[in-house]
Amino acid sequence: MRLGGAGTIHGTVTAAADAHRPVRLHRLTWAGDDVRLFELRATDGAPLPSWEAGAHIELELGNGLARPYSLLPSGRADTYRVAIKRAADSTGGTRWLFTRGQVGALLTVSAPRNTFPLQEGPAVLVGGGIGITPLVSMAAALEGRGERSWRLHYAVARRDQAALLDELARHGDRVRLHVDAEAGSLLDLRRIVAESPPDARLYACGPNPMLAALEQAAVAAGRDRATIAVERFDPVADAATGGGYTVVLARSGTRLWVPPGTTILGALRKAGLSTQTICERGACGVCEVAVLEGTPDHRDAVLSPEEQEDGTAMMICCSGSLTPELVLDL
C-alpha cells in the first residue's frame, strides 16, 4: 500500500514545513522488553491532525534525523503515541531516542500519512515483533466499529519480546500470541490463511521472511493479491547504485547524470533538487514517481510484481534504470 507520487521537486527533502507541528515528549514508559512507548503532546495544547488506523508520522529528532513510526491510540486529540524497539545494533534515530530522548524534550512531527489503510469488512491481522505497532490501532478500530469477524495473530521469538500485551488483552481471544521458543515452530501462516474467512482482507507487518511466506501462502490458497496488504520496515533489496545513466525531469527538461555509486535521489540532492522522502529504503512509497520513458530497475517493497512489470512508476530512493535514459514525471 502506498501514497501517490510526490509530483513536485523542492529545494529541500521532507514534506512541506506547514505540515509539521512542535510536540513535547510528555511521558516515557516500557511496553515490553526493549520496547518503549513515547507519548508526544502538542506544545500549545491544540488538537494534532487526526488519523486513521495504520497511519504513521515522521518524527524529526534533535540530531537532524527524521524517522517514520506507526501511531498508537492515545485517547487524546493533542497526543500522539509511538512504540519503538531498541536493538543491539540500533543507530541513528532509534539510538538518539533511547539515549537522549528525555521527558520534556522538544521534537517535531509531520502530519500523519497512511500507506497501510484499514478497509471496511472482515480482517485478519498478522504481526511479527515490533511489526505489531500498526496492527494495535487496527484492532482498536475494528473493535470500535463493531466488526465481528476479525483476528490478530502476533508472533515473537521469545515471550519477553512481546510488546503492548496490556493493550491487546482487552480484545480477549481475538488476539492469539505465538511464541516460537515455546511452540517449537514458527507461526503456521498456511493454517491462518486456510482458516481466514474468504471475504477477509489480510494485513501484515513484520520481518520480510514472514511477510513473503504469508503472501506465498495466500496466493497458493487462491486469494487475490489485492486482498493482501503488507507494511515492511526492512528493505527487500539493496538500492540500485550502479549508475551510468541519465535521468530526465520532464517538467523542466533538466538532465541529470547518475554516476556509479549513486541513487537517483542522491543525484537529485547533489543538483540541489529533491522530492518528498521518509524511509529511503523503498518501503513507504512516499517517493513514488511516474515513469514516462525507459525501464526502471525496481528495488522497492511497495509496488506489486505486476506494477513493477508495467514499469510506469518507481521509487526513486532505491530503484535505478536498466536503460541509458529514464524520463520521470518531475
C-alpha positions in Angstrom: 0.0 0.0 0.0 1.3 3.4 -0.8 0.7 7.1 -1.3 0.5 8.7 -4.7 3.7 10.1 -6.4 5.3 13.1 -4.8 4.7 15.1 -8.0 6.9 18.1 -7.4 10.5 19.0 -7.0 11.6 21.1 -4.0 14.8 22.7 -2.9 14.9 20.5 0.3 13.9 17.0 1.2 10.9 16.2 3.5 7.3 17.3 3.5 6.1 20.9 3.4 7.0 22.8 6.6 3.4 23.8 7.3 2.5 20.1 7.7 4.8 19.8 10.8 4.0 20.6 14.4 6.1 21.0 17.5 5.5 18.5 20.3 6.9 17.8 23.7 7.9 14.4 24.9 5.3 14.1 27.7 5.8 10.5 29.0 8.1 7.5 28.6 7.0 4.0 29.6 8.1 0.5 28.8 5.8 -1.6 26.6 7.9 -4.8 26.6 11.5 -5.9 26.7 13.5 -3.2 24.8 10.3 -1.5 23.5 9.5 1.9 24.8 6.3 4.0 24.5 6.9 7.6 23.6 3.9 9.9 24.3 4.1 13.2 22.4 1.9 16.1 23.3 1.2 19.3 21.3 3.1 22.2 22.9 0.1 24.5 22.6 -2.5 22.0 23.8 -4.3 22.3 20.4 -5.5 19.1 18.7 -3.0 17.4 16.5 -4.1 16.3 12.9 -6.4 13.4 13.1 -5.5 10.0 11.7 -6.9 6.6 10.9 -5.7 3.1 11.8 -2.4 2.1 10.0 -1.1 5.7 9.8 2.4 6.8 10.7 4.1 10.1 11.5 7.6 11.3 10.6 9.4 12.2 13.8 12.1 14.8 13.4 14.8 14.4 16.1 17.2 16.7 17.8 20.1 15.3 15.8 18.7 16.3 12.4 17.4 12.9 11.5 13.8 12.0 10.7 12.2 8.6 11.1 8.6 7.2 10.5 6.8 5.5 13.3 3.3 3.9 13.4 0.7 5.6 15.5 -1.0 4.0 18.5 -4.3 5.1 20.0 -3.8 7.8 22.7 -7.3 8.8 23.8 -6.4 12.4 23.4 -6.7 14.8 20.5 -3.5 16.6 21.4 -1.4 13.5 21.8 0.4 11.0 19.6 1.9 7.7 20.8 4.5 5.6 19.2 6.3 2.4 20.3 9.9 2.0 19.3 12.2 -1.1 19.7 15.8 -0.8 20.8 18.0 -3.3 19.2 21.7 -4.2 19.9 22.7 -2.6 16.6 20.4 0.4 16.9 21.8 3.5 15.2 20.7 6.9 14.1 17.2 7.9 15.1 16.5 4.9 17.4 19.8 5.4 19.3 19.1 9.1 19.8 15.6 8.5 21.1 16.8 5.9 23.6 19.9 7.8 24.8 18.8 11.4 24.6 15.1 11.4 24.3 14.0 12.6 27.7 10.7 13.8 29.1 10.4 17.5 28.2 12.4 17.3 25.0 11.0 19.3 22.1 10.5 17.4 18.8 8.7 18.0 15.5 6.2 15.7 13.9 4.8 15.6 10.4 1.1 15.3 9.6 0.0 11.6 9.7 0.3 9.6 6.4 -1.4 6.3 5.8 0.2 3.9 3.3 -1.3 1.0 5.2 -5.1 1.8 5.4 -7.7 -0.4 7.0 -10.6 -1.1 4.8 -14.2 -1.9 5.7 -15.2 -5.5 6.3 -13.7 -8.6 8.0 -9.9 -8.6 8.6 -7.2 -10.9 9.7 -4.1 -9.2 11.2 -0.7 -10.8 11.4 2.2 -9.1 13.2 5.8 -10.1 13.8 7.9 -8.5 16.5 7.7 -4.7 16.5 5.6 -5.0 13.4 2.7 -5.3 15.8 2.5 -1.5 16.2 0.2 -0.5 13.2 -2.0 -3.6 14.0 -2.7 -2.3 17.5 -4.5 0.7 16.0 -6.3 -1.6 13.5 -7.5 -3.9 16.2 -8.9 -0.9 18.2 -10.6 0.4 15.1 -12.2 -3.0 14.2 -13.4 -3.3 17.8 -14.7 0.2 17.8 -16.8 -0.1 14.7 -18.3 -3.4 15.9 -16.7 -5.7 13.3 -17.4 -9.2 14.5 -15.1 -11.1 12.1 -11.5 -10.3 12.9 -8.5 -11.9 14.4 -5.0 -10.8 15.3 -2.0 -13.3 15.2 1.1 -11.9 17.0 4.4 -13.8 16.6 7.5 -13.3 18.6 10.7 -15.4 19.0 10.5 -15.3 22.9 7.8 -14.2 25.2 9.9 -11.4 26.7 9.9 -9.8 23.2 6.1 -9.4 23.1 5.2 -5.8 23.4 1.9 -3.9 24.0 0.2 -7.0 25.5 -1.7 -4.9 28.0 -3.4 -3.0 25.2 -4.1 -6.2 23.2 -5.5 -8.0 26.2 -8.7 -6.0 26.1 -9.6 -7.9 22.9 -9.7 -11.3 24.6 -9.4 -14.4 22.4 -9.5 -12.4 19.2 -5.7 -11.9 19.8 -3.5 -15.0 19.6 0.1 -14.8 20.7 2.5 -17.3 19.2 5.9 -17.7 20.9 8.4 -19.6 18.6 10.5 -20.8 21.5 7.5 -22.3 23.3 5.8 -23.7 20.3 8.9 -25.2 18.9 8.0 -23.8 15.4 7.2 -20.7 13.5 3.7 -19.3 13.2 1.7 -21.5 10.9 0.8 -19.0 8.2 -0.8 -21.6 5.9 -3.2 -22.5 8.6 -4.0 -18.9 9.3 -4.8 -18.3 5.6 -6.8 -21.5 5.4 -8.9 -20.6 8.5 -9.5 -17.0 7.4 -13.0 -16.1 6.2 -12.9 -16.0 2.3 -14.1 -12.4 2.3 -11.5 -11.2 4.9 -8.6 -9.0 4.0 -5.1 -9.9 5.3 -3.0 -7.2 6.9 0.6 -8.0 8.0 3.6 -6.1 9.3 6.9 -7.7 10.4 10.1 -9.2 9.1 10.5 -9.7 5.4 10.6 -13.5 5.6 7.3 -13.7 7.5 5.7 -11.3 5.0 7.0 -13.2 2.0 5.8 -16.5 3.5 2.3 -15.1 4.2 2.0 -13.7 0.6 3.0 -17.0 -0.8 0.6 -18.9 1.4 -2.3 -16.6 0.4 -1.6 -16.8 -3.3 -1.2 -20.6 -3.1 -4.6 -20.7 -1.5 -6.1 -18.8 -4.4 -6.5 -15.4 -2.7 -6.5 -12.3 -4.9 -3.3 -10.3 -4.3 -5.5 -7.2 -3.9 -6.8 -8.6 -0.6 -3.4 -8.8 1.0 -1.8 -5.7 2.5 1.6 -5.7 4.0 3.8 -3.0 5.5 7.6 -3.5 5.7 10.1 -1.9 7.9 13.1 -3.6 6.2 14.3 -3.1 2.6 13.7 -6.2 0.4 16.8 -5.5 -1.8 19.9 -3.4 -1.9 19.5 0.0 -3.5 20.4 0.3 -7.2 23.7 2.2 -7.1 25.2 1.0 -10.4 24.6 4.4 -12.0 25.8 5.1 -15.5 22.5 6.5 -16.9 20.7 9.8 -17.4 17.5 10.9 -15.7 15.4 13.5 -17.5 13.0 15.6 -15.4 10.2 16.0 -17.9 8.6 19.1 -16.5 11.7 21.3 -16.7 13.7 19.4 -19.2 16.6 19.1 -16.8 19.0 16.2 -17.5 20.9 14.6 -14.6 23.7 12.1 -14.9 23.6 9.4 -12.3 27.2 8.2 -11.7 28.1 4.8 -10.3 27.7 4.6 -6.6 24.7 7.0 -6.6 20.9 6.6 -6.5 18.5 8.8 -8.4 17.6 10.5 -5.1 21.3 11.1 -4.5 21.8 12.7 -7.9 18.8 15.0 -7.3 20.2 16.1 -4.0 23.6 16.8 -5.5 21.9 19.0 -8.0 20.1 20.9 -5.2 16.8 19.2 -6.1 14.8 16.6 -4.2 11.4 15.2 -3.6 9.5 14.0 -0.5 11.0 11.0 1.2 10.7 9.3 4.5 12.2 5.8 4.8 14.6 6.0 1.8 14.6 2.2 1.7 11.8 1.6 -0.7 9.3 0.6 2.0 7.0 3.6 2.5 6.0 4.7 -1.1 6.3 8.4 -0.4 8.9 9.0 -3.2 6.9 7.2 -5.9 7.2 8.9 -9.3 5.6 8.2 -12.7 8.0 6.9 -15.4 7.3 8.3 -18.8 10.1 6.6 -20.8 12.8 4.0 -20.0 12.8 0.8 -17.9 13.2 1.1 -14.1 15.4 -1.3 -12.1 13.0 -1.9 -9.3 14.3 -2.4 -5.7 11.3 -1.4 -3.7 8.9 -3.3 -1.4 5.8 -1.2 -2.4 4.9 -2.0 -6.0 3.4 -5.4 -6.8 5.1 -7.6 -9.3 2.5 -6.6 -11.8 3.1 -2.9 -11.2 6.8 -3.4 -11.5 6.4 -5.2 -14.7 4.2 -2.4 -16.0 7.1 0.0 -15.4 5.0 3.2 -15.2 6.0 4.0 -11.6 9.1 3.7 -9.4 10.6 4.6 -6.0 13.5 6.9 -6.7 15.1 6.4 -3.3 16.3 2.9 -4.1 15.4 2.0 -7.7 17.5 2.7 -10.7 17.4 2.3 -14.5 18.0 -0.6 -16.9 18.1 1.8 -19.9 20.6 4.6 -20.7 17.9 7.2 -20.2 15.0 7.4 -17.8 12.3 10.1 -18.2 10.4 10.9 -15.0 7.3 13.0 -14.4 9.1 15.5 -12.3 
